[in-house]
Amino acid sequence: MCPRPTRTCEICEKVVSKYTCPSCLIPYCSLSCFKIHKETPCAKPSSTEENPAASPTKEVPVEKPVCVEEANVVIEKTQLKAIAATPVISVARPINVEEEKFVVDKTQLEAIASSSEIREALKDEALQKLIFNIDTSSNPLKELDEAMGVEAFRIFTDKILSNISESK
């Protein structure tokens, strides 16, 4: 199998993209950038030049389990620019989900992203740093366990879990 050509995320223009928008095929690097992209409507391109080997199946952006990565979805544009200005450390690791019930669906992700309570919590720079450290760690489970010892992080995760259960 031939390696894919690397493309830069068209949203933050800093990181190599791993994903493409299922509607318009614009490359993006993370759920944060995908959410920013989806703030404006997009449509499938008229030609298939950009993705000639496109499969007829629906492309679904899948990243890391909700516990960590989806929290980044709600970072406002100004906060994303500040984060993009700092060096990004990409940690490649497989996504292991023991049971499918632990994977959240699009509706649940949208509920998290639209929660004003979660957005407000993510304005806390200490919480942002904690989430970033978990996300970029070579041992994220250890970092997550340590983060659960921080009251602000526990409250934040409770808000996310409550929001997910309400959207079911």
N, C-alpha and C positions, 0 to 999 in steps of 0.2 A: 504494500500500500504506500502510495506517495505521501510525503509529509505535506501538510497544508501550509500555504504561505502565511507568514505572520502579518497581521494588520493591527494598527493602533486603534484604540477605542475612539470613536468619533464624538463621544460625549465629553470625557475629561481630557482627551488627547495626550495622555501621559503613559498609559499602561497598554501592553499588548492585549488585544481583545481575545476572549475565549469563546464568545457567543455572538450570535446575530439575532436581530429582532425578527420574530416570525412573520411580521407583517411587511416591513419594508427592507429587511436584510441589512440594516445598518449595524456595523460591529460595535459591541460594547463589552466592557471588562467585568462588570459586577452588577449585582442587583440594584445597588445605589444608582449607577449610571442608567440601568434599564428603566428604573422608576422615573428618573429625570426625563429620559427620552419619551416616556409614555405620557408625560404631562401635555404634550401636543399630539394631535392625531397624526397618524402616519398610514401609508397605504403601500401595498405590494408594488414594486417597480414594474413598469410596462414591459421591459425586456428581461431576459434571464441571463444577461451577460455576466453579471456579478457572481451568480451562483448557478452555473450551467448544469451541475450534477445534483440539483436540488431534488430531494425526495418528496413524494406526494404526502408523506406523513407529516403531521403537525409537529413543529419544533417547540419544545417546552424548555424554558431556561431553568436549569437545575444547578444549584450550587451546594452550599453546605447546609446542614440541618438548621432549622429556624432558630434554635437557641442563640446563635451567635450572628450569623451573617445577615439575617433579615432585619436585625436591629439597625443596620447601616442604611437600610432603605429609606428611613425617615429623616436622615440628615438633610438639612436644608441646603440649597445651592451654595450659599455663602460658606457654610461649614465644609462642604465638599471641596470647594476651591482651596480652602486652607489646608485640608488634608492632602489634596493633590499636589500642593507645593512642597510637601515633605516627601522624602524618599520612600518609595513603596517597596516592601520586601515581599516577594511572591513565594509562598510556601505551597508546593504541590503535594497533595496528599489525597488518597482515595476517599470517596464518600461511602461510609459504611453505615447502613441502616439495618438494625436487627429485625425490626418489624415495620411493615408498610404504614401502620397506623401512626407512626411517629413522623411521617412526612406530611407537611401542611399543603393544602391546595391553594389555588389562586385566590379564591374568595377570602380565605384566612389571611393570606399575605396582604391583600388589599385592606382588610380590616385593621391590621397592624399599622400599615403605612398611613392610614387615614385617621388614626387615633391621636387626638390632640394631647391626651395625657402622655402617650409614649413619646410624641414629638417634643413635648416640654421636658420630659426626663432626659432626652438625648442632648439637650442644650448644655448639660453638665459636662465640662471638659474632662473631669476625672473619670466619669463613666465612659466617655468616648475613648479615652486612652486605655481603659481596662478592656473594652470590647476589641479595640485594635490589637492589643497585646495577645488576647486569646486567638484572634483571627490569624495573626502572623506567627504564632508560636509553632515550634517544631513538635511540641507536646501540648496540644490544645486542651486535652482532657484534664491534665494537671493544672493548667492555667484556669480552666473553668471551675475546678474544685476549689482552687484558692480564691477565685473571684466570689464564689458563693459565701465566703466568710466576710465579705464586705456588704454591709446592710443596704447601701444604695443599689448595689447590683441585684441583691435578692428581691428588693422591692420592684426593681425594673423587670426582672424575669417573671415575677408574679403578675405584673400588669400585662405582659405579653401573653402569658398562659391564660389569664382571665379573658383577654380579648379574643384569643383563639377559640376558647370554649363557647363564648357568646356568639361567634360567627358560624358555628356548626349548624 
